[in-house]
Amino acid sequence: MKTQTLPQLSLAEIKKAQKNLEGIAKNTPLEKNRSYSKDFEAQIFLKREDQQRVRSYKIRGAYHKIVSLTAEERAKGVVCASAGNHAQGVAYSCKKLNIDAKIFMPTPTPLQKVQQVRMFGEDRVEVILVGDTFDDAKLEAMRYSELHQSTVIHPFDDPKIMEGQGTIALEILAAAKAPIDYVFVPIGGGGVASGVSSVFKALSPDTKIIGVEPKGAASMSTSIDKDENTELHLIDKFVDGAAVKKVGDLTFQICKQNLEKVLTVDEGKICETILNLYNKDAIVVEPAGALTLAALEQFSEEIKGKHVVCVVSGGNNDITRMEEIKERALLYNGLKHYFLVRFPQRAGALKQFVVEVLGATDDITHFEYIKKNSREKGYAVVGIELKAKEDFEPLLSRMKDLQFFGDYINPKESLMNILV
């Protein structure tokens, strides 16, 4: 992965950013997580950026960039594109510094994030919802900037932004009581990975930095594999804080050089991690905030007995998404299954299905059926939740033996997208 030596971010500038952020960004806790430490037989520490006043690390880069603007640039206002967290950092900074901002956000952005942006920015910020992805919003922001000569506050591909995010690493090193073997950092556009890895490269070069991105938006790992910054045509927008089609040109170069490896994590595994953190530790994270912990399983052998830091990047999770998060986690773990079930159009057919096909702990969670008198059999869409994934094959066998089986829907993406 490390093919050539490239310029690093300036450590002196990152330390200057730390000064700029005094009283603005919190020095968030570096706390040991007992359950993950026990599960992986390692010392697992969480850098709790979800505890920032805007509930993500994005305040660091946004404020450092904006406070560095000239008086003339401030007078013309700023513009940014963001899936939510960067927008909150920009909004907070602009209100604090009395600067006007136009903030472009993708239309599917969770309402909670949009409301937070308006709350932090108050009268200094106008939110404009446009397009389906961050990249769509970015295009509109660039057009507005060209038209009005406003300064673009890029969410990741700007040295000032990366310097601000790099202050996370200064805090980790100051708080750590032993040498750190691994740091897992989330990757969307690559800003925090670039900033954190640059600090460790200078001050703790033996620490291995592992980048983590969602499987459905693996723009950094794709670019590194191809050795050129590559734009993805389609992405899964579920991990909204890390779903970008193309990483930054600068961040790509820095991450290509500094990162030991880039892992991708299935969105279902991310959902499972969100639920685990909430149920076991009462920690509320957004999908991007769960990325690093969701990746530990892939490195379970390497991290045994090691000191490991996971950057928990944000906690801006919309409560209305919890049903979808639970559903994705169940599907990922093989505990939720959808079928087309062939019901004989006679009295007692449903009772037979419940009594003779379902296992003792199986639960019907979805049922759609329309009786058609002109047919001998009618199809129903049935969702079944299991207690253990080993119960699936016996369920399927009973369904086929008793001639209820029509089709298994889980692998059929287009049908699943309609249902789930």
ABEGO torsion letter per residue (X at the ends): XBABBBBBBBAAAAAAAAAAABGABBBBBBBBBAAAAAAAGBBBBBBBAAABAAGBAAAAAAAAAAAABBAAAAAAEBBBBBAGAAAAAAAAAAAAAGBBBBBBBBAABBAAAAAAAAAAAEAABBBBBBEABAAAAAAAAAAAAAAAGBBBBBAABBAAAAAAAAAAAAAAAAABABBBABBBBBBBAGAAAAAAAAAAAAABAABBBBBBBBAABBAAAAAAAAGBBBBBABBBAABAAABBABBBAAAAAAAAAABABBBBBBAAAAAAAAAAAAAAAGBBBBAAAAAAAAAAAAAAAAABGBBBBBBBABABBBAAAAAAAAAAAAAAAGABBBBBBBBBBBBGAAAAAAAAABBAABBBABBBBBBBAABABBBBBBBBBBABAAAAAAAAAAAAAAGABABBAAABAAAAAAAX
